[in-house]
Amino acid sequence: REAMMISLPRDLWVKIPALPRNGSMMGKLNSAYAIGTDHKNYPNIRREWKTDTGGGDLAAATVSQVIGQPVDYWVGVDFKAFREVVDALGGVRVEVLVALDDPYFPTGESSGMMHIHVNAGWQQFDGERALEYARSRETTSDFDRSRRQQLVMLAIRQRAFSLNAIPRMLSLLSALQDNVRSNLRPGDIQQLADVAGHLKAEDIRRVAIDTSNLLRSGTSSNGQYILQPLDPTYGALQRYLARALPDRSTLASRVPFQVQDGSGRYWLPYGIGTPASIMTSLLQAQGWQASVGPATTQRVAQTQILDGSDGSAAATVAWLHDYFGGVVTTVA
């Protein structure tokens, strides 16, 4: 059993399937939930979104279009519920990889500021402190925040299972029903908990989709800061996620390989790196022993996979061929 934790940025500019007759509207990813819950300001949305779970259902449908895979279940948790869950567990331990200093942390939903500082190293967080660490972005970025949020979520999972606290968590979430929204039924939650309980930390891989890999910064027609996919069809993102969990026995062989740039585009626009460096970071997130090799001096018309393993890396070569296509050539 394996799992992949994927973070999508809130500023991703997406098509939101909110309108009748298969109509859509453009907006930031995080606006999909609001559109499905604010029936006063969005009275003309589809009937299927005008329900108690409309916000999460519309957000799930929007994310599904982006990643090219169904989103069967979703959970929406507000700040109060987040704090209560962490406190009910007696707090969580999080390894802070880089010290965080934010003099502009919001004290409320939309007004007021305070100064927070978190030292590097292992830290014990209560609910309030965990929320501060997960929310802060003023002095870092949304992408740093995505990675911090993943660490906090993994810490909550680890703490809950170490205490065998899932039954208690189910009761707590039920008591916080005004602060938690989900399309999961109690039986679904228990089944999900049973599956998650068999996952080890090394079975969970993490990736944040951001401007270091598949996205670029931009501006909407009305002047908003937005993020857009380098591939406007989302094909590159969807192909990557569809193959996000390579066979563990193949990964365990730890076959090293280089990604060389033969596109002739040695630096992409928007300042995000080369095609080879972007692809290498994505492959490393999956667990591959990938590194960036020297770019070719001439543009290569078709992807080439050069196999010098004398047959010892057949599974890795097969996976690379399935992902990239092209021609496999055996070299001495």
C-alpha positions as CSV (number, residue, x, y, z in Angstrom):
1,R,0.0,0.0,0.0
2,E,1.3,3.4,-0.9
3,A,0.0,7.0,-1.0
4,M,1.0,10.2,-2.6
5,M,0.4,13.6,-0.9
6,I,-0.1,16.3,-3.6
7,S,-0.3,20.0,-2.9
8,L,-1.9,22.3,-5.5
9,P,-1.5,26.1,-4.9
10,R,-4.6,28.2,-4.2
11,D,-3.7,30.7,-6.9
12,L,-3.8,28.2,-9.7
13,W,-6.0,29.6,-12.4
14,V,-8.6,27.0,-13.4
15,K,-11.9,26.4,-15.1
16,I,-14.6,25.9,-12.5
17,P,-17.5,23.8,-13.7
18,A,-20.1,25.8,-11.8
19,L,-22.6,26.9,-14.3
20,P,-25.7,25.2,-15.9
21,R,-25.5,23.4,-19.2
22,N,-21.9,22.3,-18.6
23,G,-20.8,25.9,-18.3
24,S,-17.7,27.0,-16.5
25,M,-16.1,30.2,-15.1
26,M,-12.5,31.0,-14.6
27,G,-11.1,31.6,-11.2
28,K,-8.5,30.7,-8.6
29,L,-8.6,27.1,-7.3
30,N,-9.5,28.2,-3.8
31,S,-12.6,30.1,-5.1
32,A,-14.3,26.9,-6.2
33,Y,-15.2,26.0,-2.6
34,A,-16.5,29.5,-1.9
35,I,-18.7,29.5,-5.1
36,G,-20.3,26.3,-4.0
37,T,-21.1,27.6,-0.5
38,D,-22.1,31.2,-1.2
39,H,-25.4,30.7,-2.8
40,K,-26.4,34.4,-2.2
41,N,-23.6,35.8,-4.4
42,Y,-23.7,32.9,-6.8
43,P,-27.4,32.2,-7.4
44,N,-27.0,30.9,-10.9
45,I,-24.7,27.9,-10.3
46,R,-25.8,24.4,-11.1
47,R,-28.4,22.8,-8.9
48,E,-26.1,20.0,-7.9
49,W,-23.8,22.5,-6.1
50,K,-26.7,24.1,-4.2
51,T,-26.5,21.6,-1.3
52,D,-24.9,21.4,2.1
53,T,-21.8,19.8,0.5
54,G,-21.8,22.0,-2.6
55,G,-18.6,23.8,-1.8
56,G,-16.6,20.6,-1.4
57,D,-18.3,18.9,-4.3
58,L,-17.5,21.7,-6.7
59,A,-13.9,22.0,-5.4
60,A,-13.5,18.3,-5.9
61,A,-14.9,18.5,-9.4
62,T,-12.5,21.3,-10.2
63,V,-9.5,19.5,-8.8
64,S,-10.5,16.4,-10.7
65,Q,-10.3,18.4,-14.0
66,V,-6.8,19.6,-13.1
67,I,-5.3,16.3,-12.1
68,G,-7.1,14.1,-14.6
69,Q,-8.3,11.7,-11.9
70,P,-11.5,11.4,-9.9
71,V,-11.7,12.9,-6.4
72,D,-14.1,10.6,-4.6
73,Y,-13.9,12.0,-1.1
74,W,-13.1,15.4,0.4
75,V,-12.9,17.0,3.8
76,G,-13.0,20.7,4.6
77,V,-11.7,21.8,8.0
78,D,-11.7,25.3,9.3
79,F,-9.1,26.8,11.7
80,K,-11.1,26.0,14.9
81,A,-11.4,22.4,14.0
82,F,-7.8,22.2,13.1
83,R,-6.7,23.6,16.4
84,E,-9.1,21.3,18.3
85,V,-7.9,18.2,16.5
86,V,-4.2,18.9,17.3
87,D,-4.9,19.8,20.9
88,A,-7.0,16.6,21.4
89,L,-3.9,14.7,20.4
90,G,-1.8,16.4,23.0
91,G,0.0,18.4,20.3
92,V,2.3,17.1,17.5
93,R,6.0,17.0,16.9
94,V,7.2,18.5,13.7
95,E,10.7,18.6,12.3
96,V,11.2,22.3,11.2
97,L,13.8,22.1,8.4
98,V,14.3,25.9,8.1
99,A,13.6,28.5,10.8
100,L,10.5,30.5,10.2
101,D,10.2,34.2,11.0
102,D,7.1,36.1,10.1
103,P,6.4,39.6,11.5
104,Y,3.2,39.9,9.5
105,F,1.2,36.9,10.6
106,P,-2.6,37.6,10.6
107,T,-4.2,37.6,14.0
108,G,-7.6,37.0,12.5
109,E,-9.2,35.9,9.2
110,S,-8.6,39.2,7.5
111,S,-7.2,41.9,9.9
112,G,-4.5,42.5,12.4
113,M,-0.9,41.2,12.5
114,M,1.5,39.6,14.9
115,H,5.2,38.4,14.9
116,I,5.8,34.7,15.0
117,H,9.1,32.8,15.0
118,V,9.8,29.1,14.9
119,N,13.3,27.7,15.4
120,A,14.7,24.9,13.2
121,G,14.8,21.4,14.6
122,W,12.2,19.2,16.2
123,Q,9.4,21.3,17.7
124,Q,6.3,20.4,19.8
125,F,3.3,22.3,18.6
126,D,-0.1,22.8,20.2
127,G,-3.1,23.5,17.9
128,E,-2.5,27.3,17.8
129,R,1.2,26.9,17.1
130,A,0.7,24.2,14.4
131,L,-1.8,26.5,12.7
132,E,0.6,29.4,12.7
133,Y,3.4,27.2,11.2
134,A,1.0,25.8,8.5
135,R,-0.5,29.2,7.6
136,S,2.5,31.5,7.5
137,R,3.5,32.7,4.1
138,E,4.4,36.4,4.3
139,T,8.2,36.0,4.5
140,T,8.4,32.7,2.5
141,S,5.9,31.7,-0.2
142,D,2.7,29.7,-0.9
143,F,5.0,26.8,-2.0
144,D,7.0,26.7,1.2
145,R,3.7,26.8,3.0
146,S,2.5,23.8,1.0
147,R,5.5,21.8,2.1
148,R,5.0,22.9,5.7
149,Q,1.4,21.9,5.6
150,Q,2.3,18.4,4.4
151,L,4.7,18.0,7.3
152,V,2.0,19.0,9.8
153,M,-0.5,16.7,8.2
154,L,1.9,13.8,8.4
155,A,2.7,14.7,12.1
156,I,-1.0,14.6,12.9
157,R,-1.4,11.2,11.2
158,Q,1.6,9.8,13.1
159,R,0.4,11.1,16.4
160,A,-3.1,9.8,15.9
161,F,-2.0,6.3,15.1
162,S,0.7,6.2,17.8
163,L,-2.1,6.9,20.4
164,N,-4.6,4.6,18.7
165,A,-6.7,7.8,18.7
166,I,-8.8,7.3,15.6
167,P,-12.0,6.5,17.5
168,R,-11.5,9.6,19.6
169,M,-10.9,11.7,16.5
170,L,-14.1,10.4,14.9
171,S,-16.0,11.6,18.0
172,L,-14.3,14.9,18.0
173,L,-15.0,15.6,14.3
174,S,-18.6,14.7,14.9
175,A,-18.8,17.3,17.7
176,L,-17.2,19.9,15.4
177,Q,-19.7,19.3,12.7
178,D,-20.2,23.1,12.3
179,N,-16.5,23.5,11.6
180,V,-16.0,20.4,9.4
181,R,-17.5,19.6,6.0
182,S,-17.1,16.3,4.2
183,N,-18.9,13.8,1.9
184,L,-17.4,11.0,3.9
185,R,-19.8,8.8,5.9
186,P,-18.8,7.3,9.3
187,G,-18.2,3.9,7.7
188,D,-16.0,5.6,5.0
189,I,-13.9,7.3,7.6
190,Q,-13.3,4.2,9.5
191,Q,-12.4,2.3,6.4
192,L,-10.0,5.1,5.4
193,A,-8.4,5.0,8.8
194,D,-7.9,1.3,8.5
195,V,-6.1,1.7,5.2
196,A,-4.0,4.6,6.5
197,G,-3.1,2.6,9.6
198,H,-1.2,0.1,7.4
199,L,0.9,2.8,5.7
200,K,4.4,3.4,7.0
201,A,6.0,6.8,6.8
202,E,8.2,5.6,3.9
203,D,5.0,4.5,2.0
204,I,3.9,8.2,1.7
205,R,5.5,10.3,-1.0
206,R,5.0,14.0,-1.2
207,V,5.1,16.5,-4.1
208,A,4.1,20.2,-4.3
209,I,3.0,21.4,-7.7
210,D,4.5,24.9,-8.1
211,T,6.7,27.2,-10.2
212,S,9.7,25.0,-9.5
213,N,8.2,22.4,-11.7
214,L,5.0,22.5,-13.7
215,L,3.6,26.0,-13.2
216,R,4.4,29.6,-14.1
217,S,3.4,33.0,-12.6
218,G,1.0,35.2,-14.5
219,T,-1.6,37.8,-14.3
220,S,-5.3,37.4,-15.0
221,S,-7.3,39.8,-17.3
222,N,-8.5,41.7,-14.3
223,G,-5.0,42.1,-12.8
224,Q,-4.9,39.2,-10.3
225,Y,-1.7,37.3,-9.5
226,I,-2.3,33.8,-10.8
227,L,-0.4,30.6,-11.5
228,Q,-0.8,28.8,-14.8
229,P,0.4,25.4,-16.1
230,L,3.4,25.4,-18.5
231,D,1.3,23.0,-20.5
232,P,-2.0,24.7,-21.0
233,T,-3.8,21.4,-21.5
234,Y,-2.6,20.1,-18.1
235,G,-1.3,17.0,-20.0
236,A,2.2,17.1,-18.4
237,L,0.8,17.4,-14.9
238,Q,-1.8,14.7,-15.5
239,R,0.8,12.3,-17.0
240,Y,3.1,12.9,-14.1
241,L,0.4,12.2,-11.5
242,A,-0.9,9.1,-13.3
243,R,2.5,7.6,-12.8
244,A,3.2,9.1,-9.4
245,L,3.7,5.7,-7.6
246,P,6.3,3.6,-9.5
247,D,6.7,0.0,-8.4
248,R,8.6,0.0,-5.1
249,S,10.8,-2.9,-6.1
250,T,12.0,-1.0,-9.1
251,L,12.7,2.1,-7.0
252,A,14.5,-0.1,-4.5
253,S,17.1,-1.0,-7.1
254,R,18.2,2.6,-6.9
255,V,19.5,2.7,-10.5
256,P,21.1,6.1,-11.1
257,F,20.4,8.0,-14.4
258,Q,20.8,11.4,-15.8
259,V,18.2,13.6,-17.5
260,Q,19.8,15.5,-20.4
261,D,18.2,18.4,-22.2
262,G,17.9,17.9,-26.0
263,S,15.1,20.5,-26.5
264,G,17.4,23.4,-27.4
265,R,15.5,25.4,-24.7
266,Y,18.3,25.6,-22.2
267,W,16.3,28.0,-20.0
268,L,12.6,28.2,-20.0
269,P,10.8,31.6,-19.9
270,Y,9.5,32.8,-16.5
271,G,12.9,32.0,-14.9
272,I,11.9,28.6,-13.5
273,G,14.8,26.4,-14.8
274,T,15.6,24.1,-17.7
275,P,13.3,21.3,-18.9
276,A,15.9,18.8,-17.6
277,S,16.1,20.4,-14.1
278,I,12.3,20.5,-13.8
279,M,11.9,16.9,-14.8
280,T,14.7,15.8,-12.5
281,S,13.1,17.4,-9.5
282,L,9.8,15.7,-10.2
283,L,11.4,12.3,-10.7
284,Q,13.3,12.7,-7.4
285,A,10.0,13.4,-5.6
286,Q,8.9,10.0,-6.8
287,G,12.0,8.4,-5.3
288,W,14.1,8.0,-8.5
289,Q,17.9,8.4,-8.4
290,A,17.8,11.1,-11.0
291,S,20.3,13.9,-11.7
292,V,20.7,16.6,-14.3
293,G,23.2,15.7,-17.0
294,P,24.9,18.0,-19.6
295,A,22.7,19.4,-22.3
296,T,23.2,18.1,-25.8
297,T,24.8,20.5,-28.3
298,Q,22.1,19.9,-30.9
299,R,18.4,19.7,-30.7
300,V,17.1,16.1,-30.5
301,A,13.9,15.5,-32.4
302,Q,12.8,12.4,-30.5
303,T,13.3,11.4,-26.9
304,Q,16.2,8.9,-26.5
305,I,16.8,6.5,-23.6
306,L,20.4,5.3,-23.6
307,D,20.7,2.1,-21.6
308,G,24.2,1.2,-20.5
309,S,23.2,-1.2,-17.8
310,D,23.8,-4.4,-19.8
311,G,20.3,-5.5,-18.9
312,S,20.6,-5.0,-15.1
313,A,18.2,-2.1,-15.1
314,A,15.5,-3.4,-17.3
315,A,12.6,-2.4,-15.0
316,T,13.8,1.1,-14.7
317,V,14.4,1.4,-18.4
318,A,10.9,0.1,-19.1
319,W,9.3,2.6,-16.7
320,L,11.2,5.5,-18.3
321,H,10.2,4.3,-21.7
322,D,6.5,4.1,-20.6
323,Y,6.7,7.7,-19.2
324,F,8.7,9.5,-21.9
325,G,8.2,7.3,-24.9
326,G,10.9,7.7,-27.6
327,V,13.6,5.2,-28.5
328,V,15.6,2.9,-26.2
329,T,19.2,2.4,-27.4
330,T,21.6,0.0,-25.7
331,V,25.1,1.4,-25.3
332,A,28.3,-0.2,-24.2
